[in-house]
């Protein structure tokens, strides 16, 4: 039995503090809920001096890795899986980090693992060492690792993280593979039209000018368009660059408007909404399964949501939970979470299996996203082919029309 210190909400306003004994952090949290409290902070007494703030708010220093210091998502996933396997095999953490350092081939990540091993040797925990690299290890990752260390189940935590990343990457791979063919057709179409406008049309235009004949309107339009593109192509590059820059630095209130429009789009809006709910449910459930309290799990999940509308809703939900409301009551009034989600959360909360309910929600909406992706792909492919065909067909028609007029017998 270990002694835990806690801070918790009793009702909407009263804050209570105290200590008691429990087997682990998860048991301590369950005990607080059994007492009718909403946990805010739960930590072993011996860590109180080094844990003055909740884990989600711990400040971190961002280590520089150089100009090309990016770590691939796949490398990180392999690192998690292998570290989990070594710890399950009872290999000490320091030795496991040494093994991973020796077998890692990519220079950047090798440097990170070496530094993590050095920090652990100097007495820091794995989560504290990882907090130096927020660009590689997200707050979700660090909080999961820390909770696993406190509960003494780091190997199980890493296994959960590995499964979580595998499901995320599988979801991205399904969407990417569904869009691969349309993107390929668009790329081929752009290259074809660029070659026609850059080389074929200007030469054909020179031949037509030598003939001294009046050209048909479609041919004039095509030659004028080709000339404009050839002379002012750099303006298009500048406009695209500015658009990308503005989009990346757009203010939060403008981004909310943009995200709201995204959610209102036919078919695509349903795709964005369901994929956001699936990602939120999967992340939230993972944190709860690792023993992190609801209020803190939501706070950690909010930055991982890529839609400002849902982020705003979840911030309100987090505030309501801190004020003493249940998760069901907090999320029930939201127009963006369907009744199905609210009912599943209600059942999970009342039965004590909230993380299982969140997993079922995530699985349901991931299947829905798959269906929508297939529908969009089936509609997109013929539309792209038809559009590319019309553009190329117009170019060919405009080029051949003067020849037909010169040789009416053809």
Secondary structure, DSSP 8 states (H G I E B T S, - for coil): -EEEEEEEEETTTEEEEEEEEESSHHHHHHHHHHTT-EEEEEEEGGGGGG--S-GGG---------TT----HHHHHHHHHHHHHHHHTT--HHHHHHHHHHH---HHHHHHHHHHHHHHHTT--HHHHHTT-TTTS-HHHHHHHHHHHHHT-HHHHHHHHHHHHHHHHHHHHHHHHHHHHHHHHHHHHHHHHHHIIIIIHHHHHHHHHHHT----HHHHHHHHHHHHHHHHHHHHHHHHHHHHHHHHT--HHHHHHHHHHHHHSTTHHHHHHHHHHHHHHHHHHHHHHTT--HHHHHHHHHTT---HHHHHHHHHHHHHHHTT--HHHHHHT-SSS-HHHHHHHHHHHHHT-HHHHHHHHHHHHHHHHHHHHHHHHHHHHHHHHHHHHHHHHHHHHHHHHHHHHH-TT-
